[in-house]
Every structure is written in structure tokens, then in C-alpha cells.
Amino acid sequence: MSEDEVNLDQSDDGEAPEEKPSPQKPVFNLKRFFYMFLAIMTLMVFIDSDLRESLGEMIGGPLFALMGFDGRYPVLTLMLVGSFMIAFSTIVRDLMVDYVEMKKLQEKTSAFNKELMEARRANQTSKVKKMEKLQPQVSEMQMKTMKPQFKSMIVTMLVIFAIFTAMWSFVEDLPNQVISTPWAYNANLTTEVLPGPFPCQIWLLLYMLVSVPIGQVLRMTLQMFTYRKRIQEAEE
């Protein structure tokens, strides 16, 4: 990507034009305050186990009333709750992230970095200096691709923490935690598969086996729908 493609305004003699005074931003930004509040709440829920359990009970109550089946079909419950959680996070991310615009910005920054690297290898000093002046603008483009993803993560993480806590309590309260799996006829849902500070139990492994394929299929479907919609809008 050449320097012209980054759209940096410069005068004919190569010097940057005089900076125009930027409009004053409002002192209070409601959206920024909302995301900061959610981020603080998510951090508090992650640290405070009592708050995490209270939020888990609040969300898990109606959730397991619909999908709990009184503990008779724990694997089905975990599949349904896991599917709900991954669908929620995927849909929120799709609503907040413009995949088409993000793809364009990623291609531009990738092309710029590749061209800059080639110029350095070829020892094209003048071209390197010109492109280095554009790096702040390229960094801003990279931030544009990261901000929507970060915001969607803030929105979804609070709910995900609560649902995970509710699922943990649901499994621990099951009258019968023994199920049959492809690798064992009698496997306890609370058995640790990968020990550590955050142990991975069998029920969590089952959740991942179900949620990852569902999430990938749903994400690809939503992206295809978004691309087709953009193509139709461009043709009209």
C-alpha cells in the first residue's frame, strides 16, 4: 500500500499542511461511560466470588428453569446453555463489529507494513522516511479494527462470567454427576481433565466440544449474510 492509499493530506512540496484546530469533544461521553462501567463491573465480578455467585444465581435461575430439565439430562442442558451463550456472544459481536470495514482496514495495514518492510530491505531511505511519517495514521487504522472487538468483549464478558458460574453451580448440585462419554462409560462431570489454577473439568470440556463448532458455523453464517447485504446495497 502506497502512501497515497493511506489518504494522508500533504501539500505538493511534500510538507504536511497546517494543522486545523480539532473540534472540542464533549466533556461527558455517555457511551464511553457505559463501556467503562461494564468493564469495572466485569472486573469486580471476576475478582469477587460472592458477587459472581449472586449474578450467576440471578441469570441461572430463569435459564435453568427453561433448560435444566430438573437435572435429568445434564449433557443436554450443558449443550443448550452453551449454545445459548455462544450464540449470544456471536450475535453481539456481529452487531458491533463491521466485518467488511474491518477486513478492508486489515488489508490496508497489512499492505502498508509489507511495503515498508520491502523498502527497508531495499535500503530505499527516502521512501522509508515518507512511509514512517504515515505510521501514526496506520496505527489509528489498526485501532479502528480493535475498538469494536474490545467493546463487544466488554458487553459479553459480564454475561459469560455469570453463565459459567451458574453452570458450575448446576453441575455441582446434580444428584447424579456420572455420565457416559466416548472415552469412558462412567465419567464424573466434575473430574478434572487438565489440573491447574483454573481446572478444566469434564463438563467444561463437553461445553467446548459443542460451543466451538456452533460458534464457528454461526459466525460464518452471519458474516456471509453481512457480505451479501453489502453487495446488494452496492449494486442498487
Backbone as JSON, one array per atom type, in Angstrom:
{
  "sequence": "MSEDEVNLDQSDDGEAPEEKPSPQKPVFNLKRFFYMFLAIMTLMVFIDSDLRESLGEMIGGPLFALMGFDGRYPVLTLMLVGSFMIAFSTIVRDLMVDYVEMKKLQEKTSAFNKELMEARRANQTSKVKKMEKLQPQVSEMQMKTMKPQFKSMIVTMLVIFAIFTAMWSFVEDLPNQVISTPWAYNANLTTEVLPGPFPCQIWLLLYMLVSVPIGQVLRMTLQMFTYRKRIQEAEE",
  "N": [[0.85, -1.19, 0.0], [0.66, 2.11, -0.94], [1.76, 5.43, 0.03], [-0.2, 7.22, -0.78], [-2.53, 5.78, -0.64], [-3.12, 5.68, 1.99], [-4.26, 8.03, 2.44], [-3.27, 10.45, 3.53], [-3.22, 13.81, 4.02], [-1.23, 16.0, 2.25], [0.88, 18.7, 1.21], [1.91, 19.91, -2.07], [4.68, 20.18, -2.07], [5.53, 18.22, -0.41], [5.43, 18.76, 2.25], [3.69, 18.62, 5.34], [0.38, 19.9, 5.67], [-0.82, 22.85, 7.39], [-1.95, 22.3, 10.66], [-5.33, 21.91, 11.36], [-7.5, 23.34, 13.75], [-8.85, 21.04, 15.95], [-12.23, 20.02, 16.53], [-13.78, 20.65, 19.67], [-14.2, 18.08, 22.0], [-17.02, 16.65, 23.67], [-17.3, 16.97, 27.24], [-18.47, 14.96, 28.77], [-19.04, 11.7, 27.86], [-21.47, 9.55, 27.04], [-21.53, 6.94, 25.97], [-18.88, 6.1, 26.31], [-18.73, 6.21, 29.08], [-20.57, 4.17, 29.67], [-19.31, 1.85, 28.67], [-17.0, 1.87, 30.24], [-18.13, 1.51, 32.74], [-19.23, -1.07, 32.46], [-16.85, -2.49, 32.08], [-15.59, -2.15, 34.56], [-17.47, -3.4, 36.21], [-17.32, -6.02, 35.22], [-14.7, -6.68, 35.93], [-14.95, -6.56, 38.72], [-16.77, -8.63, 39.16], [-15.22, -10.77, 38.31], [-13.22, -10.79, 40.25], [-14.49, -10.79, 42.78], [-15.91, -13.39, 44.4], [-18.35, -13.78, 45.72], [-20.02, -11.82, 44.6], [-19.95, -12.74, 41.99], [-21.23, -15.24, 42.25], [-23.75, -14.4, 43.08], [-24.64, -12.98, 40.83], [-24.58, -15.09, 39.05], [-26.61, -16.73, 40.08], [-28.79, -15.06, 39.64], [-28.96, -14.93, 36.84], [-28.83, -17.62, 36.18], [-31.13, -18.73, 37.32], [-33.68, -18.23, 35.78], [-32.66, -19.26, 33.4], [-31.94, -22.0, 33.77], [-34.38, -22.87, 34.55], [-35.71, -23.06, 32.19], [-34.05, -24.74, 30.68], [-33.01, -26.65, 32.32], [-34.26, -29.1, 33.0], [-34.75, -30.31, 35.42], [-32.39, -31.52, 36.19], [-32.25, -34.0, 34.98], [-31.25, -34.51, 32.44], [-28.34, -33.77, 32.08], [-26.24, -33.43, 30.18], [-27.58, -32.61, 27.87], [-28.6, -30.22, 28.85], [-26.23, -28.76, 29.32], [-25.36, -28.56, 26.68], [-27.41, -27.0, 25.52], [-27.38, -24.64, 27.06], [-24.74, -23.87, 26.64], [-24.85, -23.47, 23.86], [-26.64, -21.35, 23.77], [-25.14, -19.36, 25.09], [-22.87, -19.06, 23.41], [-24.15, -18.26, 21.09], [-25.28, -15.87, 21.89], [-22.96, -14.26, 22.45], [-21.77, -14.29, 19.91], [-23.7, -13.06, 18.25], [-23.91, -10.52, 19.42], [-21.29, -9.6, 18.95], [-21.36, -9.59, 16.16], [-23.21, -7.58, 15.68], [-21.9, -5.35, 16.59], [-19.43, -5.23, 15.35], [-18.14, -4.27, 12.31], [-17.59, -6.31, 9.86], [-16.89, -6.13, 7.17], [-15.75, -3.57, 6.84], [-13.72, -3.85, 8.7], [-12.19, -5.86, 7.51], [-11.27, -4.51, 5.23], [-9.67, -2.49, 6.39], [-7.76, -4.06, 7.67], [-6.51, -5.25, 5.47], [-5.38, -2.99, 4.26], [-3.56, -2.05, 6.24], [-1.94, -4.29, 6.44], [-0.85, -4.41, 3.84], [0.53, -1.98, 3.82], [2.46, -2.36, 5.88], [3.89, -4.47, 4.73], [4.91, -3.26, 2.41], [6.5, -1.29, 3.57], [8.39, -2.84, 4.89], [9.65, -4.07, 2.71], [10.75, -1.82, 1.51], [12.62, -1.08, 3.4], [14.32, -3.28, 3.34], [15.31, -3.0, 0.76], [16.76, -0.78, 1.11], [15.74, 1.78, 0.61], [15.88, 4.75, 1.42], [14.6, 7.32, 1.32], [11.96, 6.67, 0.66], [11.3, 5.09, 2.85], [11.39, 6.98, 4.92], [9.28, 8.66, 4.19], [7.12, 6.87, 4.4], [7.26, 6.19, 7.07], [6.36, 8.49, 8.24], [3.7, 8.19, 7.89], [2.96, 6.23, 9.62], [1.68, 6.81, 12.18], [-0.96, 7.29, 11.31], [-1.58, 4.83, 10.2], [-1.45, 3.26, 12.48], [-3.63, 4.3, 13.8], [-5.64, 3.35, 12.13], [-5.4, 0.64, 12.66], [-6.24, 0.63, 15.3], [-8.89, 1.24, 14.93], [-9.9, -1.16, 14.01], [-9.64, -2.72, 16.24], [-11.09, -1.56, 18.34], [-14.03, -1.96, 18.09], [-14.12, -4.75, 18.53], [-13.07, -4.97, 21.09], [-15.0, -3.53, 22.53], [-17.27, -5.14, 22.12], [-16.42, -7.4, 23.48], [-16.36, -6.43, 26.11], [-19.08, -6.04, 26.55], [-20.09, -8.65, 26.41], [-18.61, -10.26, 28.2], [-19.37, -9.97, 30.9], [-21.87, -11.22, 31.05], [-21.11, -13.76, 30.22], [-19.36, -14.61, 32.28], [-21.23, -14.77, 34.35], [-22.97, -16.8, 33.41], [-21.22, -18.99, 33.21], [-20.59, -19.32, 35.92], [-23.13, -20.0, 36.87], [-23.5, -22.42, 35.5], [-21.48, -23.95, 36.65], [-22.39, -24.15, 39.31], [-24.75, -25.52, 38.8], [-23.85, -28.02, 37.86], [-22.46, -28.95, 40.12], [-24.54, -29.28, 41.91], [-25.98, -31.38, 40.94], [-27.82, -34.41, 41.36], [-26.86, -36.79, 40.32], [-23.83, -37.13, 38.93], [-22.55, -38.67, 37.12], [-21.82, -39.7, 33.87], [-21.96, -41.12, 30.51], [-19.32, -41.12, 28.24], [-17.53, -40.71, 25.07], [-14.99, -41.62, 25.68], [-15.13, -42.89, 28.11], [-17.19, -45.04, 30.08], [-18.27, -44.49, 32.56], [-18.05, -41.5, 33.57], [-17.28, -38.81, 35.63], [-18.78, -35.65, 35.85], [-17.47, -33.64, 37.21], [-14.83, -34.31, 37.27], [-11.42, -33.51, 36.97], [-9.89, -32.7, 34.0], [-7.74, -31.26, 32.97], [-5.6, -30.25, 35.25], [-4.93, -27.36, 37.34], [-4.58, -23.81, 38.16], [-7.0, -22.84, 37.25], [-8.95, -25.19, 36.9], [-9.84, -27.53, 34.35], [-12.72, -29.12, 33.99], [-14.65, -32.11, 33.2], [-17.25, -31.44, 32.33], [-16.83, -28.87, 31.38], [-15.14, -29.37, 29.29], [-16.88, -30.79, 27.61], [-18.65, -28.71, 27.06], [-16.99, -27.0, 25.52], [-16.46, -28.66, 23.32], [-18.91, -28.64, 22.12], [-19.64, -25.92, 21.83], [-17.63, -24.6, 20.33], [-17.72, -25.57, 17.53], [-20.39, -24.75, 16.94], [-20.23, -22.0, 17.35], [-18.39, -21.27, 15.34], [-19.79, -21.96, 12.97], [-22.06, -20.31, 13.22], [-20.86, -17.77, 13.25], [-19.66, -17.67, 10.7], [-21.94, -17.83, 9.13], [-23.32, -15.45, 9.78], [-21.44, -13.59, 8.89], [-21.39, -14.14, 6.14], [-24.0, -13.38, 5.51], [-23.82, -10.65, 6.08], [-21.9, -9.81, 4.16], [-23.26, -10.39, 1.76], [-25.4, -8.64, 2.01], [-24.1, -6.17, 1.9], [-23.1, -6.31, -0.72], [-25.47, -6.32, -2.2], [-26.46, -3.79, -1.53], [-24.49, -2.23, -2.71], [-24.91, -2.74, -5.41], [-27.36, -1.62, -5.91]],
  "CA": [[0.0, 0.0, 0.0], [1.48, 3.31, -1.04], [1.37, 6.48, 0.97], [-1.43, 7.87, -1.22], [-3.67, 4.96, -0.25], [-3.43, 5.92, 3.39], [-5.04, 9.25, 2.42], [-2.72, 11.48, 4.39], [-3.21, 15.07, 3.27], [0.05, 16.68, 2.23], [0.99, 19.7, 0.16], [2.65, 19.45, -3.23], [6.11, 20.14, -1.82], [5.85, 17.12, 0.49], [5.3, 19.13, 3.65], [2.35, 18.45, 5.88], [-0.32, 21.18, 5.78], [-1.01, 23.35, 8.74], [-2.97, 21.55, 11.38], [-6.55, 22.64, 11.65], [-7.94, 23.1, 15.13], [-9.85, 19.97, 16.03], [-13.4, 20.42, 17.33], [-13.74, 20.24, 21.06], [-15.02, 16.93, 22.32], [-17.81, 16.86, 24.89], [-16.65, 16.54, 28.47], [-19.07, 13.69, 29.21], [-19.42, 10.82, 26.76], [-22.32, 8.53, 27.64], [-21.12, 5.6, 25.52], [-17.62, 5.78, 26.97], [-19.06, 5.92, 30.48], [-21.25, 2.87, 29.72], [-18.31, 0.78, 28.5], [-16.14, 1.87, 31.42], [-18.92, 0.91, 33.83], [-19.29, -2.51, 32.23], [-15.52, -3.04, 32.3], [-15.37, -2.19, 36.01], [-18.35, -4.44, 36.75], [-16.75, -7.32, 34.83], [-13.52, -6.9, 36.77], [-15.42, -6.84, 40.08], [-17.36, -9.97, 39.15], [-14.12, -11.73, 38.18], [-12.44, -10.82, 41.49], [-15.35, -11.06, 43.94], [-16.63, -14.65, 44.18], [-19.73, -13.61, 46.19], [-20.75, -11.08, 43.57], [-20.06, -13.63, 40.83], [-22.25, -16.24, 42.54], [-25.05, -13.73, 43.1], [-25.01, -12.72, 39.44], [-24.85, -16.39, 38.45], [-27.94, -17.16, 40.52], [-29.79, -14.2, 39.02], [-29.1, -15.31, 35.44], [-29.04, -19.06, 36.08], [-32.49, -19.11, 37.72], [-34.59, -18.41, 34.62], [-32.01, -20.03, 32.33], [-32.06, -23.44, 34.04], [-35.8, -23.2, 34.62], [-36.09, -23.41, 30.83], [-33.18, -25.75, 30.08], [-32.43, -27.53, 33.34], [-34.93, -30.41, 32.99], [-34.63, -30.85, 36.79], [-31.15, -32.29, 36.32], [-32.37, -35.36, 34.43], [-30.45, -34.61, 31.21], [-27.3, -32.74, 32.27], [-25.48, -33.18, 28.96], [-28.44, -31.79, 27.02], [-28.64, -28.88, 29.45], [-24.97, -28.09, 29.03], [-25.33, -28.26, 25.25], [-28.34, -25.91, 25.24], [-26.88, -23.42, 27.69], [-23.53, -23.49, 25.91], [-25.26, -22.93, 22.56], [-27.22, -20.03, 24.03], [-24.08, -18.42, 25.43], [-22.04, -18.77, 22.25], [-24.99, -17.51, 20.15], [-25.39, -14.5, 22.43], [-21.71, -13.53, 22.24], [-21.52, -14.15, 18.47], [-24.64, -12.08, 17.69], [-23.49, -9.2, 19.91], [-20.08, -9.23, 18.21], [-21.73, -9.3, 14.78], [-23.92, -6.3, 15.66], [-21.0, -4.25, 16.94], [-18.24, -5.25, 14.51], [-18.36, -4.22, 10.86], [-16.59, -7.22, 9.32], [-16.45, -5.68, 5.86], [-14.83, -2.46, 7.06], [-12.56, -4.38, 9.4], [-11.38, -6.57, 6.51], [-10.62, -3.51, 4.39], [-8.62, -1.84, 7.16], [-6.7, -5.04, 7.88], [-5.78, -5.41, 4.21], [-4.59, -1.78, 4.05], [-2.43, -2.03, 7.17], [-1.03, -5.38, 6.07], [-0.14, -4.0, 2.64], [1.46, -0.91, 4.2], [3.58, -2.95, 6.61], [4.67, -5.26, 3.78], [5.66, -2.35, 1.54], [7.53, -0.64, 4.39], [9.45, -3.83, 5.13], [10.38, -4.23, 1.46], [11.54, -0.61, 1.3], [13.76, -1.14, 4.31], [15.24, -4.29, 2.83], [15.94, -2.45, -0.44], [17.52, 0.41, 1.55], [15.17, 2.98, -0.02], [15.8, 5.63, 2.59], [13.6, 8.38, 1.16], [10.63, 6.07, 0.73], [11.08, 4.66, 4.24], [11.09, 8.17, 5.72], [7.92, 9.1, 3.85], [6.14, 5.92, 4.93], [7.29, 6.26, 8.52], [5.51, 9.62, 8.64], [2.31, 7.73, 7.82], [2.71, 5.18, 10.6], [0.62, 7.15, 13.15], [-2.28, 7.1, 10.7], [-1.79, 3.38, 10.08], [-1.75, 2.78, 13.83], [-5.02, 4.69, 14.07], [-6.47, 2.41, 11.38], [-5.38, -0.61, 13.4], [-7.07, 0.81, 16.49], [-10.27, 1.2, 14.49], [-10.3, -2.56, 13.9], [-9.62, -3.34, 17.56], [-12.06, -0.96, 19.25], [-15.31, -2.66, 18.13], [-13.96, -6.07, 19.13], [-12.89, -4.77, 22.52], [-16.29, -3.14, 23.08], [-18.15, -6.31, 22.15], [-15.94, -8.27, 24.54], [-16.8, -5.86, 27.38], [-20.52, -6.27, 26.68], [-20.42, -10.07, 26.55], [-17.88, -10.97, 29.25], [-20.12, -9.97, 32.15], [-22.89, -12.27, 30.95], [-20.42, -15.05, 30.13], [-18.91, -14.96, 33.63], [-22.4, -15.16, 35.13], [-23.48, -18.08, 32.93], [-20.26, -20.01, 33.61], [-20.79, -19.55, 37.35], [-24.39, -20.73, 37.02], [-23.27, -23.78, 35.02], [-20.66, -24.62, 37.65], [-23.27, -24.48, 40.43], [-25.7, -26.51, 38.33], [-23.17, -29.33, 37.82], [-22.14, -29.38, 41.49], [-25.79, -29.62, 42.62], [-26.65, -32.51, 40.3], [-27.86, -35.61, 42.21], [-26.04, -37.81, 39.68], [-22.87, -36.45, 38.09], [-21.87, -39.66, 36.29], [-22.37, -39.83, 32.52], [-21.15, -41.91, 29.58], [-18.66, -40.31, 27.22], [-16.84, -41.56, 24.09], [-13.73, -42.16, 26.21], [-15.35, -43.6, 29.38], [-18.59, -45.35, 30.33], [-18.66, -43.84, 33.8], [-17.22, -40.32, 33.75], [-17.88, -37.81, 36.51], [-18.72, -34.34, 35.23], [-16.58, -32.75, 37.96], [-13.45, -34.8, 37.2], [-10.51, -32.56, 36.33], [-9.16, -33.22, 32.85], [-6.48, -30.52, 32.97], [-5.48, -29.56, 36.53], [-4.25, -26.07, 37.32], [-5.27, -22.79, 38.96], [-8.37, -22.83, 36.73], [-9.04, -26.56, 36.39], [-10.8, -27.85, 33.3], [-13.46, -30.33, 34.33], [-15.23, -32.8, 32.04], [-18.4, -30.7, 31.82], [-16.31, -27.73, 30.63], [-14.64, -29.94, 28.03], [-18.06, -31.04, 26.79], [-19.14, -27.41, 26.59], [-16.12, -26.51, 24.46], [-16.65, -29.5, 22.15], [-20.18, -28.27, 21.49], [-19.75, -24.49, 21.53], [-16.69, -24.14, 19.31], [-18.28, -25.73, 16.17], [-21.59, -23.93, 16.78], [-19.79, -20.61, 17.21], [-17.78, -21.08, 14.03], [-20.84, -22.0, 11.95], [-22.89, -19.12, 13.36], [-20.07, -16.6, 12.86], [-19.51, -17.68, 9.24], [-23.26, -17.54, 8.56], [-23.59, -14.02, 9.94], [-20.54, -12.85, 8.02], [-21.88, -14.3, 4.77], [-25.19, -12.54, 5.38], [-23.37, -9.25, 6.04], [-21.26, -9.57, 2.87], [-24.29, -10.37, 0.71], [-26.17, -7.42, 2.18], [-23.28, -5.08, 1.39], [-23.04, -6.43, -2.18], [-26.77, -5.89, -2.72], [-26.54, -2.34, -1.38], [-23.59, -1.61, -3.69], [-25.48, -2.91, -6.75], [-28.56, -0.8, -6.07]],
  "C": [[0.87, 1.23, 0.0], [0.97, 4.35, -0.08], [0.09, 7.18, 0.55], [-2.65, 7.1, -0.76], [-4.04, 5.13, 1.21], [-4.23, 7.19, 3.54], [-4.55, 10.26, 3.45], [-2.59, 12.74, 3.57], [-1.85, 15.72, 3.4], [0.03, 17.69, 1.1], [1.87, 19.17, -0.96], [4.15, 19.36, -2.97], [6.5, 19.08, -0.81], [5.7, 17.47, 1.95], [3.85, 18.97, 4.09], [1.67, 19.8, 5.99], [-0.45, 21.6, 7.23], [-2.16, 22.62, 9.4], [-4.16, 22.44, 11.68], [-6.98, 22.35, 13.08], [-9.06, 22.07, 15.17], [-11.02, 20.43, 16.89], [-13.32, 19.86, 18.74], [-14.7, 19.09, 21.3], [-15.82, 17.2, 23.58], [-17.11, 16.28, 26.11], [-17.16, 15.18, 28.89], [-19.54, 12.91, 27.99], [-20.19, 9.64, 27.36], [-21.9, 7.13, 27.25], [-19.83, 5.18, 26.22], [-17.85, 5.43, 28.44], [-19.7, 4.54, 30.63], [-20.24, 1.73, 29.61], [-17.35, 0.71, 29.68], [-16.84, 1.23, 32.61], [-18.99, -0.61, 33.68], [-17.93, -3.17, 32.49], [-15.22, -3.16, 33.79], [-16.22, -3.28, 36.65], [-17.81, -5.83, 36.44], [-15.55, -7.66, 35.69], [-13.93, -7.24, 38.2], [-16.01, -8.24, 40.18], [-16.28, -11.04, 39.08], [-13.37, -11.89, 39.5], [-13.28, -11.3, 42.67], [-16.19, -12.31, 43.68], [-18.09, -14.53, 44.63], [-20.58, -12.89, 45.16], [-20.96, -11.95, 42.33], [-21.15, -14.67, 41.05], [-23.64, -15.62, 42.55], [-25.54, -13.46, 41.69], [-25.33, -14.02, 38.72], [-26.22, -16.92, 38.82], [-29.03, -16.35, 39.82], [-30.04, -14.6, 37.56], [-29.43, -16.81, 35.31], [-30.43, -19.5, 36.46], [-33.42, -19.3, 36.55], [-33.98, -19.27, 33.52], [-32.2, -21.53, 32.54], [-33.51, -23.85, 34.31], [-36.31, -23.63, 33.25], [-35.32, -24.61, 30.29], [-32.61, -26.74, 31.08], [-32.99, -28.93, 33.36], [-34.79, -31.12, 34.35], [-33.42, -31.76, 36.96], [-31.19, -33.67, 35.72], [-31.48, -35.56, 33.2], [-29.34, -33.56, 31.26], [-26.53, -32.42, 30.99], [-26.29, -32.31, 28.0], [-28.52, -30.36, 27.55], [-27.37, -28.11, 29.15], [-24.86, -27.71, 27.56], [-26.21, -27.05, 24.93], [-27.84, -24.59, 25.81], [-25.62, -22.93, 26.99], [-23.86, -22.9, 24.55], [-25.85, -21.54, 22.71], [-26.13, -18.99, 24.27], [-23.24, -18.06, 24.21], [-22.84, -18.0, 21.2], [-25.11, -16.06, 20.6], [-24.13, -13.7, 22.12], [-21.43, -13.31, 20.75], [-22.42, -13.1, 17.85], [-24.27, -10.67, 18.14], [-22.26, -8.72, 19.16], [-20.42, -8.85, 16.77], [-22.43, -7.94, 14.67], [-22.97, -5.12, 15.86], [-19.78, -4.15, 16.04], [-18.65, -5.25, 13.05], [-17.27, -5.05, 10.2], [-16.04, -6.75, 7.97], [-15.42, -4.56, 6.01], [-13.56, -2.93, 7.75], [-11.62, -5.11, 8.44], [-10.61, -5.6, 5.63], [-9.45, -2.86, 5.13], [-7.45, -2.79, 7.41], [-5.86, -5.23, 6.62], [-4.89, -4.19, 3.95], [-3.37, -1.76, 4.96], [-1.43, -3.12, 6.85], [-0.21, -5.01, 4.85], [0.89, -2.91, 2.96], [2.68, -1.48, 4.9], [4.48, -3.76, 5.69], [5.53, -4.36, 2.89], [6.77, -1.64, 2.31], [8.7, -1.59, 4.64], [10.3, -4.02, 3.87], [11.26, -3.01, 1.17], [12.77, -0.6, 2.21], [14.8, -2.16, 3.83], [16.0, -3.78, 1.6], [16.75, -1.19, -0.14], [17.06, 1.67, 0.81], [14.88, 4.0, 1.07], [14.7, 6.67, 2.47], [12.18, 7.83, 1.27], [10.3, 5.62, 2.15], [10.7, 5.85, 5.1], [9.67, 8.67, 5.46], [6.87, 8.18, 4.47], [6.11, 5.93, 6.45], [6.45, 7.42, 9.04], [4.03, 9.22, 8.65], [1.97, 6.7, 8.88], [1.7, 5.55, 11.67], [-0.78, 6.95, 12.6], [-2.6, 5.62, 10.52], [-2.12, 2.78, 11.44], [-3.18, 3.13, 14.22], [-5.99, 3.76, 13.34], [-6.54, 1.07, 12.09], [-6.25, -0.53, 14.64], [-8.55, 0.77, 16.13], [-10.78, -0.23, 14.37], [-10.39, -3.23, 15.27], [-10.72, -2.82, 18.48], [-13.4, -1.68, 19.27], [-15.22, -4.04, 18.77], [-13.81, -5.97, 20.64], [-14.21, -4.39, 23.18], [-17.24, -4.32, 23.16], [-17.73, -7.28, 23.25], [-16.39, -7.76, 25.91], [-18.28, -6.16, 27.61], [-20.83, -7.72, 27.01], [-19.77, -10.75, 27.76], [-18.64, -11.03, 30.56], [-21.16, -11.07, 32.16], [-22.24, -13.65, 30.91], [-19.93, -15.51, 31.49], [-20.08, -15.47, 34.46], [-22.92, -16.54, 34.71], [-22.53, -19.22, 33.31], [-20.41, -20.35, 35.09], [-22.06, -20.34, 37.6], [-24.23, -22.18, 36.57], [-22.46, -24.59, 36.03], [-21.51, -25.07, 38.83], [-24.26, -25.57, 40.04], [-25.08, -27.91, 38.35], [-22.9, -29.83, 39.23], [-23.38, -29.82, 42.25], [-26.52, -30.8, 41.99], [-26.68, -33.72, 41.25], [-27.0, -36.75, 41.64], [-25.13, -37.14, 38.66], [-22.14, -37.39, 37.14], [-22.59, -39.78, 34.95], [-21.47, -40.75, 31.71], [-20.6, -40.99, 28.51], [-17.97, -41.24, 26.22], [-15.57, -42.2, 24.64], [-13.91, -42.91, 27.53], [-16.84, -43.83, 29.58], [-19.1, -44.62, 31.57], [-17.7, -42.68, 34.08], [-17.97, -39.31, 34.62], [-17.69, -36.43, 35.89], [-17.75, -33.4, 35.92], [-15.13, -33.23, 37.97], [-12.59, -33.82, 36.43], [-9.74, -33.25, 35.2], [-7.78, -32.58, 32.78], [-6.38, -29.76, 34.29], [-4.71, -28.25, 36.38], [-5.0, -25.08, 38.18], [-6.72, -22.62, 38.53], [-8.62, -24.19, 36.09], [-10.14, -26.72, 35.35], [-11.46, -29.17, 33.63], [-14.14, -30.89, 33.08], [-16.41, -32.02, 31.46], [-17.95, -29.49, 30.99], [-15.74, -28.19, 29.29], [-15.79, -30.23, 27.08], [-18.64, -29.75, 26.22], [-18.3, -26.91, 25.41], [-16.29, -27.33, 23.18], [-17.91, -29.14, 21.39], [-20.15, -26.83, 20.99], [-18.84, -24.04, 20.41], [-17.23, -24.36, 17.89], [-19.5, -24.86, 15.94], [-21.2, -22.47, 16.57], [-19.19, -20.33, 15.85], [-18.83, -21.04, 12.92], [-21.69, -20.74, 11.99], [-22.14, -17.87, 12.9], [-19.93, -16.53, 11.34], [-20.83, -17.34, 8.56], [-23.58, -16.06, 8.63], [-22.69, -13.19, 9.04], [-20.97, -12.95, 6.56], [-23.11, -13.43, 4.53], [-24.81, -11.07, 5.28], [-22.75, -8.92, 4.69], [-22.3, -9.49, 1.75], [-25.12, -9.09, 0.79], [-25.4, -6.22, 1.64], [-23.21, -5.11, -0.14], [-24.35, -5.95, -2.81], [-26.92, -4.38, -2.62], [-25.66, -1.63, -2.4], [-24.16, -1.69, -5.11], [-26.67, -2.02, -6.98], [-28.22, 0.64, -6.46]]
}
